[in-house]
Amino acid sequence: MRAILFSSFALFLAICSARAAEELLPPFGFHRTIEWYNQRMGEIRRYFDAKFGTGKLVSRSRDSDTEVIQTLVGYQWMVGATMLELFYFSAQHDDLVFRTISVDYKAL
């Protein structure tokens, strides 16, 4: 009887921890392609260009001097006393890839 109770409790804990682990996964997943990032970056940039005028390219670099290839592309818009920045960053080492798009607001 104890063995059945213990087994049932262990199964319950395993199911709960599996569900908890699934909840930690981001809803967007990890399978976005470079094409998706390029498209999204273009959409955001066109939106800001239409709203605030043509953005200024402030960074475009690709560093492959080390084992990690890093890419940075950034645009900037001035809106009154506020600076709006849009950046794409990627770092890749063999099959490991990290990509992000960020929008930053800075009061001047």
VENLINQUI-V430045 format. One record per residue. RES is the residue in three letters. SS is DSSP state (2 for helix, 1 for strand, 0 for the rest). Layout:
BEGIN
RES;SS
RES;SS
END
This chain:
BEGIN
MET;0
ARG;2
ALA;2
ILE;2
LEU;2
PHE;2
SER;2
SER;2
PHE;2
ALA;2
LEU;2
PHE;2
LEU;2
ALA;2
ILE;2
CYS;2
SER;2
ALA;2
ARG;2
ALA;2
ALA;2
GLU;2
GLU;2
LEU;2
LEU;0
PRO;0
PRO;0
PHE;0
GLY;0
PHE;0
HIS;0
ARG;0
THR;0
ILE;2
GLU;2
TRP;2
TYR;2
ASN;2
GLN;2
ARG;2
MET;2
GLY;2
GLU;2
ILE;2
ARG;2
ARG;2
TYR;2
PHE;2
ASP;2
ALA;2
LYS;2
PHE;2
GLY;0
THR;0
GLY;0
LYS;1
LEU;1
VAL;1
SER;1
ARG;1
SER;1
ARG;1
ASP;1
SER;0
ASP;0
THR;0
GLU;0
VAL;0
ILE;1
GLN;1
THR;1
LEU;1
VAL;1
GLY;1
TYR;1
GLN;1
TRP;1
MET;1
VAL;1
GLY;0
ALA;0
THR;1
MET;1
LEU;1
GLU;1
LEU;1
PHE;1
TYR;1
PHE;1
SER;1
ALA;1
GLN;1
HIS;1
ASP;0
ASP;0
LEU;1
VAL;1
PHE;1
ARG;1
THR;1
ILE;1
SER;1
VAL;1
ASP;1
TYR;1
LYS;1
ALA;1
LEU;0
END
